[in-house]
Amino acid sequence: MVNDPFKALSHPIRRGIVERLAEGPATVGEATGGFGVSKPAISKHLKVLEETGVVKRVVVGRTHRLSLEPEVLSVAADWMDRQRVLWGRLFDVVDEYLKEEESA
C-alpha cells in the first residue's frame, strides 16, 4: 500500500469520489456515477484510492461497497495545517516589513 493521500487527491474525479464517500459508505455505482468517464477510467481511479488506503472496498455477493478511511487523509490535513501556520507567519513578516517601508 502506498500511503500517499496527495496522490489520491491529485485528480478531480478522485476528489469527487472522496467527497461523496465523506457522506457515508456507498456502492461503487453510487460513489462514481455522473462523472462522465468510462468504467475502465473509474476503475483506475478507484485503484489509486484503494492503493493509497484512502478508500476501502468490501464485497458482499455482487455488491461492492466503498468507504472512506479518514485517518489516511488526516496525514494530508496535518501537513496542510502546518503549512498554513508557516505561510501565515511568513505573510505576517512581509506585511510588517511593508508597513515599515511605507512609514519610512
DRENDO-422345 format. One record per atom (N, C-alpha, C, O): residue number from 1; residue in one letter; atom name; x, y, z. Coordinates in pm, whole numbers. Atoms other than C-alpha are relative to their C-alpha. Layout:
N
+-----+------+------+--------+--------+--------+
! pos ! code ! site !     c1 !     c2 !     c3 !
+-----+------+------+--------+--------+--------+
! NUM !    A !   CA !      X !      Y !      Z !
...
+-----+------+------+--------+--------+--------+
END
This chain:
104
+-----+------+------+--------+--------+--------+
! pos ! code ! site !     c1 !     c2 !     c3 !
+-----+------+------+--------+--------+--------+
!   1 !    M !    N !     85 !   -119 !      0 !
!   1 !    M !   CA !      0 !      0 !      0 !
!   1 !    M !    C !     89 !    124 !      0 !
!   1 !    M !    O !    181 !    135 !     80 !
!   2 !    V !    N !    -71 !   -126 !      7 !
!   2 !    V !   CA !    131 !    341 !    -96 !
!   2 !    V !    C !    -78 !    100 !     85 !
!   2 !    V !    O !   -189 !    138 !     49 !
!   3 !    N !    N !     72 !    -92 !    -88 !
!   3 !    N !   CA !     39 !    575 !    188 !
!   3 !    N !    C !     27 !    143 !    -44 !
!   3 !    N !    O !    104 !    215 !     19 !
!   4 !    D !    N !    -18 !   -134 !     54 !
!   4 !    D !   CA !     20 !    892 !    -20 !
!   4 !    D !    C !   -135 !     63 !    -29 !
!   4 !    D !    O !   -185 !     53 !   -142 !
!   5 !    P !    N !    132 !    -60 !     22 !
!   5 !    P !   CA !   -306 !   1078 !     28 !
!   5 !    P !    C !      1 !    110 !   -105 !
!   5 !    P !    O !   -102 !    138 !   -166 !
!   6 !    F !    N !     -6 !   -104 !    102 !
!   6 !    F !   CA !   -182 !   1355 !   -201 !
!   6 !    F !    C !    -17 !    -59 !   -140 !
!   6 !    F !    O !    -78 !      4 !   -227 !
!   7 !    K !    N !     21 !     68 !    128 !
!   7 !    K !   CA !   -166 !   1108 !   -491 !
!   7 !    K !    C !   -149 !    -29 !    -17 !
!   7 !    K !    O !   -205 !    -11 !   -125 !
!   8 !    A !    N !    143 !     31 !      7 !
!   8 !    A !   CA !   -521 !   1004 !   -408 !
!   8 !    A !    C !    -83 !    123 !    -33 !
!   8 !    A !    O !   -182 !    112 !   -105 !
!   9 !    L !    N !     79 !   -122 !     16 !
!   9 !    L !   CA !   -643 !   1364 !   -407 !
!   9 !    L !    C !     44 !     86 !   -118 !
!   9 !    L !    O !     -9 !    195 !   -139 !
!  10 !    S !    N !    -56 !    -82 !    106 !
!  10 !    S !   CA !   -447 !   1483 !   -709 !
!  10 !    S !    C !    -88 !     11 !   -125 !
!  10 !    S !    O !    -57 !     90 !   -214 !
!  11 !    H !    N !     88 !     -5 !    117 !
!  11 !    H !   CA !   -729 !   1425 !   -959 !
!  11 !    H !    C !   -141 !     38 !     43 !
!  11 !    H !    O !   -190 !    -10 !    145 !
!  12 !    P !    N !    135 !    -46 !    -40 !
!  12 !    P !   CA !  -1071 !   1595 !   -954 !
!  12 !    P !    C !   -104 !   -112 !     12 !
!  12 !    P !    O !   -193 !   -102 !     96 !
!  13 !    I !    N !     97 !    110 !    -12 !
!  13 !    I !   CA !  -1261 !   1270 !  -1011 !
!  13 !    I !    C !     21 !    -73 !    132 !
!  13 !    I !    O !    -76 !   -107 !    200 !
!  14 !    R !    N !    -26 !     66 !   -128 !
!  14 !    R !   CA !  -1089 !   1107 !   -714 !
!  14 !    R !    C !    -45 !     86 !    116 !
!  14 !    R !    O !    -98 !     36 !    215 !
!  15 !    R !    N !     48 !    -89 !   -106 !
!  15 !    R !   CA !  -1159 !   1414 !   -502 !
!  15 !    R !    C !   -153 !     -5 !      8 !
!  15 !    R !    O !   -209 !     -2 !    117 !
!  16 !    G !    N !    146 !     10 !      1 !
!  16 !    G !   CA !  -1524 !   1390 !   -609 !
!  16 !    G !    C !    -49 !   -127 !     66 !
!  16 !    G !    O !   -147 !   -126 !    141 !
!  17 !    I !    N !     36 !    127 !    -63 !
!  17 !    I !   CA !  -1541 !   1025 !   -507 !
!  17 !    I !    C !     19 !     10 !    151 !
!  17 !    I !    O !    -66 !    -36 !    227 !
!  18 !    V !    N !    -26 !    -17 !   -143 !
!  18 !    V !   CA !  -1385 !   1111 !   -171 !
!  18 !    V !    C !   -108 !     86 !     64 !
!  18 !    V !    O !   -154 !     56 !    174 !
!  19 !    E !    N !    105 !    -86 !    -54 !
!  19 !    E !   CA !  -1639 !   1391 !   -120 !
!  19 !    E !    C !   -131 !    -77 !     15 !
!  19 !    E !    O !   -201 !    -61 !    115 !
!  20 !    R !    N !    123 !     79 !    -10 !
!  20 !    R !   CA !  -1925 !   1153 !   -192 !
!  20 !    R !    C !      8 !    -99 !    116 !
!  20 !    R !    O !    -89 !   -117 !    190 !
!  21 !    L !    N !    -16 !     99 !   -107 !
!  21 !    L !   CA !  -1785 !    892 !     46 !
!  21 !    L !    C !     10 !     65 !    137 !
!  21 !    L !    O !     -8 !     -2 !    239 !
!  22 !    A !    N !     -3 !    -71 !   -128 !
!  22 !    A !   CA !  -1743 !   1157 !    316 !
!  22 !    A !    C !   -140 !      3 !     62 !
!  22 !    A !    O !   -154 !     20 !    183 !
!  23 !    E !    N !    138 !      3 !    -48 !
!  23 !    E !   CA !  -2123 !   1141 !    344 !
!  23 !    E !    C !    -37 !   -137 !     56 !
!  23 !    E !    O !   -138 !   -151 !    124 !
!  24 !    G !    N !     25 !    134 !    -49 !
!  24 !    G !   CA !  -2102 !    768 !    421 !
!  24 !    G !    C !     32 !   -103 !   -104 !
!  24 !    G !    O !     50 !    -69 !   -221 !
!  25 !    P !    N !    -29 !    108 !     95 !
!  25 !    P !   CA !  -2033 !    430 !    261 !
!  25 !    P !    C !   -102 !     -1 !   -113 !
!  25 !    P !    O !   -218 !     38 !    -97 !
!  26 !    A !    N !     87 !      4 !    117 !
!  26 !    A !   CA !  -2176 !    377 !    -86 !
!  26 !    A !    C !     45 !   -113 !    -92 !
!  26 !    A !    O !    159 !   -159 !    -84 !
!  27 !    T !    N !    -39 !     98 !    102 !
!  27 !    T !   CA !  -2183 !    122 !   -365 !
!  27 !    T !    C !     91 !     71 !    -99 !
!  27 !    T !    O !     98 !    194 !   -103 !
!  28 !    V !    N !    -87 !    -58 !    102 !
!  28 !    V !   CA !  -1935 !    172 !   -647 !
!  28 !    V !    C !    -81 !     91 !    -92 !
!  28 !    V !    O !    -37 !    201 !   -125 !
!  29 !    G !    N !     84 !    -81 !     89 !
!  29 !    G !   CA !  -2218 !    298 !   -869 !
!  29 !    G !    C !    -44 !    131 !     63 !
!  29 !    G !    O !    -44 !    235 !     -3 !
!  30 !    E !    N !     42 !   -123 !    -69 !
!  30 !    E !   CA !  -2340 !    548 !   -610 !
!  30 !    E !    C !    116 !     98 !     16 !
!  30 !    E !    O !     98 !    219 !      2 !
!  31 !    A !    N !   -116 !    -86 !    -25 !
!  31 !    A !   CA !  -1990 !    679 !   -541 !
!  31 !    A !    C !     61 !     55 !   -127 !
!  31 !    A !    O !    128 !    159 !   -124 !
!  32 !    T !    N !    -72 !    -38 !    122 !
!  32 !    T !   CA !  -1879 !    704 !   -903 !
!  32 !    T !    C !    -90 !     47 !   -113 !
!  32 !    T !    O !    -40 !     87 !   -219 !
!  33 !    G !    N !     91 !    -38 !    107 !
!  33 !    G !   CA !  -2190 !    785 !  -1105 !
!  33 !    G !    C !      6 !    147 !    -34 !
!  33 !    G !    O !     26 !    232 !     53 !
!  34 !    G !    N !     14 !   -139 !     43 !
!  34 !    G !   CA !  -2216 !   1100 !  -1311 !
!  34 !    G !    C !    129 !     75 !    -28 !
!  34 !    G !    O !    126 !    196 !    -50 !
!  35 !    F !    N !   -125 !    -70 !     30 !
!  35 !    F !   CA !  -1850 !   1177 !  -1370 !
!  35 !    F !    C !     27 !     10 !   -150 !
!  35 !    F !    O !    116 !     84 !   -192 !
!  36 !    G !    N !    -13 !    -12 !    145 !
!  36 !    G !   CA !  -1886 !   1127 !  -1745 !
!  36 !    G !    C !    126 !    -63 !    -57 !
!  36 !    G !    O !    177 !    -20 !   -160 !
!  37 !    V !    N !   -116 !     71 !     52 !
!  37 !    V !   CA !  -1594 !    890 !  -1786 !
!  37 !    V !    C !    -33 !   -149 !     -7 !
!  37 !    V !    O !   -131 !   -195 !     51 !
!  38 !    S !    N !     25 !    142 !     21 !
!  38 !    S !   CA !  -1570 !    525 !  -1886 !
!  38 !    S !    C !     19 !    -81 !    129 !
!  38 !    S !    O !     83 !    -35 !    223 !
!  39 !    K !    N !    -18 !     89 !   -115 !
!  39 !    K !   CA !  -1590 !    234 !  -1642 !
!  39 !    K !    C !    146 !    -36 !     21 !
!  39 !    K !    O !    190 !    -42 !    136 !
!  40 !    P !    N !   -143 !     25 !    -23 !
!  40 !    P !   CA !  -1222 !    148 !  -1705 !
!  40 !    P !    C !     71 !    119 !     66 !
!  40 !    P !    O !    160 !     99 !    149 !
!  41 !    A !    N !    -62 !   -118 !    -62 !
!  41 !    A !   CA !  -1128 !    506 !  -1613 !
!  41 !    A !    C !    -38 !      7 !    148 !
!  41 !    A !    O !     47 !     36 !    233 !
!  42 !    I !    N !     45 !      3 !   -141 !
!  42 !    I !   CA !  -1337 !    484 !  -1294 !
!  42 !    I !    C !     76 !   -106 !     76 !
!  42 !    I !    O !    118 !    -84 !    190 !
!  43 !    S !    N !    -74 !    109 !    -66 !
!  43 !    S !   CA !  -1169 !    152 !  -1213 !
!  43 !    S !    C !    142 !     44 !     34 !
!  43 !    S !    O !    193 !     11 !    141 !
!  44 !    K !    N !   -136 !    -48 !    -26 !
!  44 !    K !   CA !   -827 !    316 !  -1244 !
!  44 !    K !    C !      2 !     98 !    117 !
!  44 !    K !    O !     92 !     93 !    201 !
!  45 !    H !    N !      7 !    -95 !   -111 !
!  45 !    H !   CA !   -930 !    598 !  -1011 !
!  45 !    H !    C !    -25 !    -72 !    133 !
!  45 !    H !    O !     37 !    -39 !    234 !
!  46 !    L !    N !     26 !     77 !   -122 !
!  46 !    L !   CA !  -1070 !    352 !   -758 !
!  46 !    L !    C !    123 !    -78 !     45 !
!  46 !    L !    O !    150 !    -91 !    164 !
!  47 !    K !    N !   -123 !     73 !    -34 !
!  47 !    K !   CA !   -749 !    150 !   -776 !
!  47 !    K !    C !     97 !     91 !     73 !
!  47 !    K !    O !    158 !     50 !    172 !
!  48 !    V !    N !    -89 !    -94 !    -68 !
!  48 !    V !   CA !   -547 !    459 !   -682 !
!  48 !    V !    C !    -50 !     29 !    141 !
!  48 !    V !    O !     28 !     29 !    236 !
!  49 !    L !    N !     57 !    -28 !   -132 !
!  49 !    L !   CA !   -783 !    539 !   -395 !
!  49 !    L !    C !     19 !   -119 !     96 !
!  49 !    L !    O !     45 !   -100 !    215 !
!  50 !    E !    N !    -18 !    119 !    -85 !
!  50 !    E !   CA !   -761 !    181 !   -267 !
!  50 !    E !    C !    148 !    -24 !     31 !
!  50 !    E !    O !    182 !    -57 !    145 !
!  51 !    E !    N !   -143 !     22 !    -22 !
!  51 !    E !   CA !   -383 !    152 !   -312 !
!  51 !    E !    C !     60 !     97 !    101 !
!  51 !    E !    O !    152 !     63 !    175 !
!  52 !    T !    N !    -51 !   -100 !    -93 !
!  52 !    T !   CA !   -326 !    470 !   -115 !
!  52 !    T !    C !    -65 !    -13 !    138 !
!  52 !    T !    O !    -25 !     55 !    232 !
!  53 !    G !    N !     65 !     24 !   -128 !
!  53 !    G !   CA !   -554 !    346 !    162 !
!  53 !    G !    C !   -109 !     99 !     35 !
!  53 !    G !    O !   -164 !     95 !    146 !
!  54 !    V !    N !    103 !   -101 !    -25 !
!  54 !    V !   CA !   -799 !    635 !    130 !
!  54 !    V !    C !   -139 !    -62 !     -2 !
!  54 !    V !    O !   -228 !    -19 !     72 !
!  55 !    V !    N !    130 !     66 !     14 !
!  55 !    V !   CA !  -1086 !    405 !     30 !
!  55 !    V !    C !     17 !   -149 !     25 !
!  55 !    V !    O !    116 !   -209 !    -17 !
!  56 !    K !    N !      3 !    144 !    -24 !
!  56 !    K !   CA !  -1170 !     54 !    147 !
!  56 !    K !    C !   -121 !    -57 !    -71 !
!  56 !    K !    O !   -230 !      2 !    -69 !
!  57 !    R !    N !    108 !     67 !     72 !
!  57 !    R !   CA !  -1380 !   -185 !    -60 !
!  57 !    R !    C !    -35 !   -129 !     72 !
!  57 !    R !    O !     52 !   -207 !    109 !
!  58 !    V !    N !     49 !    126 !    -57 !
!  58 !    V !   CA !  -1594 !   -461 !     89 !
!  58 !    V !    C !    -96 !    -59 !   -102 !
!  58 !    V !    O !   -188 !      8 !   -150 !
!  59 !    V !    N !     84 !     68 !     98 !
!  59 !    V !   CA !  -1751 !   -715 !   -145 !
!  59 !    V !    C !    -92 !    -97 !     73 !
!  59 !    V !    O !    -46 !   -186 !    145 !
!  60 !    V !    N !    100 !     91 !    -55 !
!  60 !    V !   CA !  -2073 !   -884 !    -37 !
!  60 !    V !    C !    -83 !    -48 !   -118 !
!  60 !    V !    O !   -165 !     25 !   -173 !
!  61 !    G !    N !     68 !     52 !    119 !
!  61 !    G !   CA !  -2201 !  -1111 !   -311 !
!  61 !    G !    C !     49 !     75 !   -123 !
!  61 !    G !    O !    169 !     77 !   -152 !
!  62 !    R !    N !    -36 !    -79 !    120 !
!  62 !    R !   CA !  -2208 !   -896 !   -624 !
!  62 !    R !    C !      9 !    148 !     30 !
!  62 !    R !    O !     38 !    228 !    -59 !
!  63 !    T !    N !      0 !   -141 !    -36 !
!  63 !    T !   CA !  -2224 !   -569 !   -434 !
!  63 !    T !    C !    136 !     42 !     56 !
!  63 !    T !    O !    187 !    -19 !    150 !
!  64 !    H !    N !   -127 !    -57 !    -47 !
!  64 !    H !   CA !  -1905 !   -367 !   -391 !
!  64 !    H !    C !    -32 !    131 !     71 !
!  64 !    H !    O !    -82 !    225 !     11 !
!  65 !    R !    N !     25 !   -122 !    -78 !
!  65 !    R !   CA !  -1933 !   -111 !   -110 !
!  65 !    R !    C !    133 !     66 !     32 !
!  65 !    R !    O !    230 !      0 !     70 !
!  66 !    L !    N !   -120 !    -80 !    -26 !
!  66 !    L !   CA !  -1678 !    164 !    -69 !
!  66 !    L !    C !    -21 !     82 !    126 !
!  66 !    L !    O !   -131 !    129 !    153 !
!  67 !    S !    N !      6 !    -90 !   -116 !
!  67 !    S !   CA !  -1598 !    352 !    249 !
!  67 !    S !    C !    131 !     76 !      8 !
!  67 !    S !    O !    236 !     30 !    -36 !
!  68 !    L !    N !   -114 !    -89 !    -15 !
!  68 !    L !   CA !  -1363 !    633 !    330 !
!  68 !    L !    C !     79 !    -40 !    124 !
!  68 !    L !    O !     21 !    -79 !    225 !
!  69 !    E !    N !    -89 !     24 !   -113 !
!  69 !    E !   CA !  -1064 !    579 !    559 !
!  69 !    E !    C !     58 !    135 !     41 !
!  69 !    E !    O !    169 !    170 !     -1 !
!  70 !    P !    N !    -39 !   -139 !    -28 !
!  70 !    P !   CA !  -1039 !    931 !    709 !
!  70 !    P !    C !    135 !     16 !     68 !
!  70 !    P !    O !    199 !    120 !     53 !
!  71 !    E !    N !   -129 !    -16 !    -68 !
!  71 !    E !   CA !   -731 !    862 !    921 !
!  71 !    E !    C !    114 !     14 !   -100 !
!  71 !    E !    O !    214 !     78 !    -70 !
!  72 !    V !    N !   -103 !    -14 !    103 !
!  72 !    V !   CA !   -528 !    831 !    599 !
!  72 !    V !    C !      3 !    144 !    -50 !
!  72 !    V !    O !    110 !    200 !    -74 !
!  73 !    L !    N !      7 !   -139 !     45 !
!  73 !    L !   CA !   -649 !   1173 !    488 !
!  73 !    L !    C !     51 !     97 !    106 !
!  73 !    L !    O !     90 !    209 !     74 !
!  74 !    S !    N !    -48 !    -89 !   -106 !
!  74 !    S !   CA !   -551 !   1316 !    825 !
!  74 !    S !    C !    149 !     31 !    -17 !
!  74 !    S !    O !    195 !    136 !     28 !
!  75 !    V !    N !   -142 !    -27 !     28 !
!  75 !    V !   CA !   -184 !   1285 !    717 !
!  75 !    V !    C !     11 !    124 !    -88 !
!  75 !    V !    O !     92 !    213 !    -61 !
!  76 !    A !    N !     -2 !   -116 !     90 !
!  76 !    A !   CA !   -252 !   1531 !    434 !
!  76 !    A !    C !    -52 !    124 !     72 !
!  76 !    A !    O !      3 !    233 !     55 !
!  77 !    A !    N !     58 !   -114 !    -71 !
!  77 !    A !   CA !   -466 !   1754 !    655 !
!  77 !    A !    C !    100 !     57 !    101 !
!  77 !    A !    O !    112 !    179 !    114 !
!  78 !    D !    N !   -100 !    -48 !    -97 !
!  78 !    D !   CA !   -195 !   1771 !    923 !
!  78 !    D !    C !    111 !     77 !    -70 !
!  78 !    D !    O !    155 !    181 !    -21 !
!  79 !    W !    N !   -105 !    -69 !     75 !
!  79 !    W !   CA !     68 !   1866 !    663 !
!  79 !    W !    C !    -50 !    138 !    -45 !
!  79 !    W !    O !     22 !    237 !    -32 !
!  80 !    M !    N !     55 !   -128 !     46 !
!  80 !    M !   CA !   -159 !   2136 !    520 !
!  80 !    M !    C !    -16 !     98 !    115 !
!  80 !    M !    O !      8 !    218 !     98 !
!  81 !    D !    N !     12 !    -87 !   -118 !
!  81 !    D !   CA !   -228 !   2273 !    869 !
!  81 !    D !    C !    135 !     60 !     38 !
!  81 !    D !    O !    145 !    178 !     69 !
!  82 !    R !    N !   -134 !    -51 !    -31 !
!  82 !    R !   CA !    147 !   2300 !    935 !
!  82 !    R !    C !     44 !    104 !   -102 !
!  82 !    R !    O !    104 !    205 !    -67 !
!  83 !    Q !    N !    -38 !    -95 !    106 !
!  83 !    Q !   CA !    199 !   2473 !    601 !
!  83 !    Q !    C !    -77 !    131 !     15 !
!  83 !    Q !    O !    -21 !    239 !     -4 !
!  84 !    R !    N !     83 !   -119 !    -18 !
!  84 !    R !   CA !    -88 !   2714 !    669 !
!  84 !    R !    C !     57 !     88 !    111 !
!  84 !    R !    O !     62 !    210 !     96 !
!  85 !    V !    N !    -60 !    -75 !   -111 !
!  85 !    V !   CA !     71 !   2817 !   1001 !
!  85 !    V !    C !    130 !     64 !    -45 !
!  85 !    V !    O !    154 !    182 !    -19 !
!  86 !    L !    N !   -129 !    -52 !     47 !
!  86 !    L !   CA !    415 !   2856 !    842 !
!  86 !    L !    C !    -18 !    117 !    -95 !
!  86 !    L !    O !     44 !    222 !    -78 !
!  87 !    W !    N !     20 !   -107 !     97 !
!  87 !    W !   CA !    292 !   3061 !    549 !
!  87 !    W !    C !    -71 !    119 !     62 !
!  87 !    W !    O !    -45 !    233 !     22 !
!  88 !    G !    N !     63 !   -111 !    -70 !
!  88 !    G !   CA !     71 !   3269 !    776 !
!  88 !    G !    C !    103 !     86 !     70 !
!  88 !    G !    O !     96 !    209 !     65 !
!  89 !    R !    N !   -108 !    -74 !    -67 !
!  89 !    R !   CA !    378 !   3365 !    979 !
!  89 !    R !    C !     83 !     76 !   -101 !
!  89 !    R !    O !    118 !    192 !    -78 !
!  90 !    L !    N !    -81 !    -68 !    101 !
!  90 !    L !   CA !    576 !   3445 !    665 !
!  90 !    L !    C !    -73 !    121 !    -58 !
!  90 !    L !    O !    -12 !    225 !    -80 !
!  91 !    F !    N !     77 !   -114 !     53 !
!  91 !    F !   CA !    298 !   3666 !    530 !
!  91 !    F !    C !     -9 !    111 !    104 !
!  91 !    F !    O !     -7 !    229 !     67 !
!  92 !    D !    N !      1 !   -102 !   -105 !
!  92 !    D !   CA !    278 !   3844 !    866 !
!  92 !    D !    C !    131 !     77 !      1 !
!  92 !    D !    O !    130 !    200 !     16 !
!  93 !    V !    N !   -132 !    -66 !      4 !
!  93 !    V !   CA !    652 !   3918 !    847 !
!  93 !    V !    C !      8 !     93 !   -120 !
!  93 !    V !    O !     55 !    207 !   -107 !
!  94 !    V !    N !     -2 !    -85 !    120 !
!  94 !    V !   CA !    618 !   4051 !    492 !
!  94 !    V !    C !    -91 !    120 !     19 !
!  94 !    V !    O !    -55 !    232 !    -18 !
!  95 !    D !    N !     93 !   -109 !    -26 !
!  95 !    D !   CA !    317 !   4259 !    595 !
!  95 !    D !    C !     62 !    105 !     92 !
!  95 !    D !    O !     52 !    225 !     66 !
!  96 !    E !    N !    -67 !    -95 !    -92 !
!  96 !    E !   CA !    510 !   4413 !    885 !
!  96 !    E !    C !    111 !     76 !    -71 !
!  96 !    E !    O !    126 !    196 !    -50 !
!  97 !    Y !    N !   -109 !    -65 !     75 !
!  97 !    Y !   CA !    806 !   4486 !    656 !
!  97 !    Y !    C !    -56 !    107 !    -92 !
!  97 !    Y !    O !     -2 !    218 !    -98 !
!  98 !    L !    N !     59 !    -97 !     93 !
!  98 !    L !   CA !    583 !   4658 !    401 !
!  98 !    L !    C !    -55 !    122 !     75 !
!  98 !    L !    O !    -44 !    235 !     27 !
!  99 !    K !    N !     51 !   -112 !    -80 !
!  99 !    K !   CA !    418 !   4868 !    672 !
!  99 !    K !    C !    113 !     90 !     46 !
!  99 !    K !    O !    100 !    212 !     45 !
! 100 !    E !    N !   -117 !    -79 !    -42 !
! 100 !    E !   CA !    761 !   4976 !    799 !
! 100 !    E !    C !     55 !     80 !   -117 !
! 100 !    E !    O !     96 !    194 !   -100 !
! 101 !    E !    N !    -50 !    -70 !    119 !
! 101 !    E !   CA !    866 !   5068 !    444 !
! 101 !    E !    C !    -90 !    117 !    -36 !
! 101 !    E !    O !    -41 !    222 !    -78 !
! 102 !    E !    N !     93 !   -110 !     27 !
! 102 !    E !   CA !    552 !   5279 !    398 !
! 102 !    E !    C !     19 !    115 !     96 !
! 102 !    E !    O !      5 !    231 !     60 !
! 103 !    S !    N !    -18 !   -102 !   -106 !
! 103 !    S !   CA !    621 !   5462 !    724 !
! 103 !    S !    C !    131 !     76 !    -19 !
! 103 !    S !    O !    142 !    191 !     23 !
! 104 !    A !    N !   -133 !    -61 !     14 !
! 104 !    A !   CA !    982 !   5537 !    629 !
! 104 !    A !    C !      7 !    105 !   -106 !
! 104 !    A !    O !    113 !    164 !   -128 !
+-----+------+------+--------+--------+--------+
END
